[in-house]
């Protein structure tokens, strides 16, 4: 008797498996009609009503990825001449990840801030601009030194004029650059 119970149990599992397989095969062969379609003349079709759609999960809005020349100027202002050259060399060679690592190392900024800075610098190339010393702080130490001669008034004016001409030439050069100039061919 115990053997008969075991055999019936195994046969019932086999029959259920076969029936389930046939059911799945039919379901795959006859795809479900869309929710708006009706299969009967009266629209009932015998099919059960479709479930209401689940509301979508609210997702955070994507961060603004826009670039601006001012942001590129601000990012480039934090770099020395050599650092500026190294970062733009990496961008010119098509190595933005290397440029990002260099910028993060030079400025101590985080990865996201460095990525934004590199994106801005690549989209809006900036020439290196030497930091302009504060005229009040530069004149004070020289005047405080005993026996220091007063600087000649003509020399700073000539230097400022040549600096302005140089800035104008660099600005013209930088305006001709495009983001494509920094992409690897």
VEXDREN-2710 file (C-alpha; in Angstrom, 1 decimal):
% VEXDREN-2710
k/r/px/py/pz
1/UNK/0.0/0.0/0.0
2/UNK/2.8/2.4/0.8
3/UNK/4.3/1.7/-2.6
4/UNK/1.1/2.6/-4.3
5/UNK/0.9/5.9/-2.5
6/UNK/4.4/6.8/-3.6
7/UNK/3.7/5.8/-7.2
8/UNK/0.5/7.8/-7.3
9/UNK/2.3/10.8/-5.9
10/UNK/5.1/10.6/-8.6
11/UNK/2.5/10.2/-11.3
12/UNK/0.5/13.2/-10.1
13/UNK/3.6/15.3/-10.2
14/UNK/4.4/14.1/-13.8
15/UNK/0.8/14.9/-14.9
16/UNK/0.8/18.3/-13.4
17/UNK/4.2/19.1/-15.0
18/UNK/2.9/18.0/-18.4
19/UNK/-0.3/20.1/-18.0
20/UNK/1.7/23.1/-16.9
21/UNK/4.1/22.8/-19.9
22/UNK/1.1/22.7/-22.3
23/UNK/-0.4/25.7/-20.6
24/UNK/2.8/27.7/-20.9
25/UNK/3.2/26.6/-24.6
26/UNK/-0.3/27.9/-25.4
27/UNK/0.3/31.1/-23.6
28/UNK/3.5/31.7/-25.5
29/UNK/1.8/31.0/-28.8
30/UNK/-1.2/33.3/-28.1
31/UNK/0.1/36.6/-26.7
32/UNK/-2.2/38.6/-24.6
33/UNK/-4.0/41.4/-26.5
34/UNK/-3.2/45.0/-25.5
35/UNK/-5.3/46.6/-22.7
36/UNK/-7.2/48.9/-25.2
37/UNK/-8.0/46.1/-27.7
38/UNK/-11.2/44.1/-27.3
39/UNK/-11.7/40.6/-28.7
40/UNK/-15.5/40.3/-28.6
41/UNK/-18.3/42.0/-30.4
42/UNK/-19.6/43.5/-27.1
43/UNK/-16.1/44.4/-26.0
44/UNK/-16.1/41.9/-23.1
45/UNK/-13.9/39.3/-24.8
46/UNK/-13.9/37.1/-21.7
47/UNK/-10.5/38.3/-20.7
48/UNK/-9.9/39.7/-17.3
49/UNK/-9.4/43.4/-17.0
50/UNK/-5.9/44.7/-17.1
51/UNK/-4.2/45.9/-13.9
52/UNK/-3.8/49.6/-13.5
53/UNK/-0.3/50.7/-14.2
54/UNK/1.9/51.2/-11.2
55/UNK/3.0/54.8/-10.7
56/UNK/6.5/55.4/-11.7
57/UNK/9.1/55.8/-9.0
58/UNK/10.1/59.4/-8.6
59/UNK/13.6/59.8/-9.8
60/UNK/16.0/62.7/-8.9
61/UNK/16.3/65.3/-11.6
62/UNK/19.6/65.0/-13.5
63/UNK/22.2/67.5/-12.6
64/UNK/22.7/70.3/-15.0
65/UNK/25.5/69.4/-17.3
66/UNK/25.8/72.7/-19.0
67/UNK/29.2/74.3/-19.4
68/UNK/30.1/78.0/-19.3
69/UNK/33.2/80.0/-20.2
70/UNK/33.1/81.6/-16.7
71/UNK/33.3/78.2/-15.0
72/UNK/36.2/77.3/-17.3
73/UNK/38.0/80.5/-16.4
74/UNK/37.4/79.9/-12.7
75/UNK/38.7/76.3/-13.0
76/UNK/41.8/77.4/-15.0
77/UNK/42.6/80.2/-12.5
78/UNK/43.4/77.6/-9.8
79/UNK/46.3/76.2/-11.9
80/UNK/49.9/77.3/-12.3
81/UNK/51.4/77.6/-15.8
82/UNK/52.9/74.1/-15.7
83/UNK/49.8/72.5/-14.3
84/UNK/47.7/74.3/-16.9
85/UNK/50.0/73.0/-19.7
86/UNK/49.8/69.4/-18.3
87/UNK/46.0/69.4/-18.1
88/UNK/45.5/70.8/-21.6
89/UNK/48.2/68.4/-23.0
90/UNK/46.2/65.4/-21.5
91/UNK/43.0/66.8/-23.0
92/UNK/44.7/67.4/-26.4
93/UNK/45.9/63.7/-26.3
94/UNK/42.4/62.5/-25.8
95/UNK/43.0/61.5/-22.2
96/UNK/40.3/63.2/-20.1
97/UNK/40.6/60.8/-17.2
98/UNK/44.3/61.6/-16.9
99/UNK/43.4/65.3/-17.0
100/UNK/40.7/64.8/-14.3
101/UNK/43.3/63.0/-12.1
102/UNK/45.8/65.7/-12.6
103/UNK/43.3/68.5/-11.8
104/UNK/42.2/66.7/-8.7
105/UNK/45.8/66.2/-7.6
106/UNK/46.8/69.8/-8.3
107/UNK/43.8/71.5/-6.7
108/UNK/42.7/69.1/-4.1
109/UNK/39.2/69.1/-5.5
110/UNK/36.9/66.1/-5.4
111/UNK/36.2/63.8/-8.3
112/UNK/32.9/65.4/-9.2
113/UNK/34.2/69.0/-9.0
114/UNK/37.3/68.0/-11.0
115/UNK/35.1/66.3/-13.6
116/UNK/33.0/69.4/-14.0
117/UNK/36.1/71.6/-14.2
118/UNK/37.6/69.4/-16.9
119/UNK/34.4/69.3/-18.8
120/UNK/34.2/73.1/-18.7
121/UNK/37.9/73.5/-19.6
122/UNK/37.5/71.1/-22.6
123/UNK/34.4/72.8/-23.8
124/UNK/35.7/76.3/-23.4
125/UNK/39.6/76.3/-23.7
126/UNK/41.3/79.0/-21.6
127/UNK/44.8/80.4/-22.1
128/UNK/47.0/80.6/-19.0
129/UNK/46.6/83.9/-17.4
130/UNK/49.3/84.9/-14.9
131/UNK/47.8/86.0/-11.6
132/UNK/47.9/89.8/-11.3
133/UNK/49.6/90.8/-8.0
134/UNK/47.7/93.4/-5.9
135/UNK/49.4/96.8/-6.6
136/UNK/49.0/97.9/-2.9
137/UNK/50.6/94.8/-1.4
138/UNK/53.5/94.8/-4.0
139/UNK/54.4/98.4/-3.3
140/UNK/54.3/98.2/0.5
141/UNK/57.2/95.8/1.0
142/UNK/59.5/97.8/-1.4
143/UNK/58.7/101.0/0.4
144/UNK/59.3/99.4/3.7
145/UNK/62.8/98.4/2.8
146/UNK/65.3/101.0/3.9
147/UNK/67.4/102.4/1.1
148/UNK/65.2/101.0/-1.6
149/UNK/65.0/103.2/-4.6
150/UNK/61.6/104.2/-5.9
151/UNK/60.7/102.3/-9.1
152/UNK/60.8/104.3/-12.3
153/UNK/57.3/105.3/-13.4
154/UNK/58.0/104.5/-17.1
155/UNK/59.0/100.9/-16.6
156/UNK/55.6/99.7/-15.1
157/UNK/53.7/101.5/-17.7
158/UNK/55.7/99.8/-20.5
159/UNK/55.3/96.4/-18.8
160/UNK/51.6/96.9/-18.4
161/UNK/51.2/97.9/-22.0
162/UNK/53.2/94.9/-23.3
163/UNK/51.1/92.7/-20.9
164/UNK/47.9/94.1/-22.3
165/UNK/49.1/93.4/-25.9
166/UNK/50.1/89.9/-25.0
167/UNK/46.7/89.2/-23.3
168/UNK/44.9/90.5/-26.4
169/UNK/47.0/88.1/-28.6
170/UNK/46.3/85.1/-26.3
171/UNK/42.6/86.0/-26.2
172/UNK/42.4/86.0/-30.0
173/UNK/44.1/82.6/-30.1
174/UNK/41.8/81.2/-27.4
175/UNK/38.7/82.4/-29.3
176/UNK/39.7/80.4/-32.3
177/UNK/39.9/77.1/-30.3
178/UNK/37.0/74.7/-30.5
179/UNK/36.1/71.7/-28.3
180/UNK/36.9/69.5/-31.3
181/UNK/40.5/70.6/-31.1
182/UNK/40.8/68.7/-27.8
183/UNK/39.4/65.4/-29.1
184/UNK/41.6/62.6/-30.3
185/UNK/41.3/62.1/-34.1
END
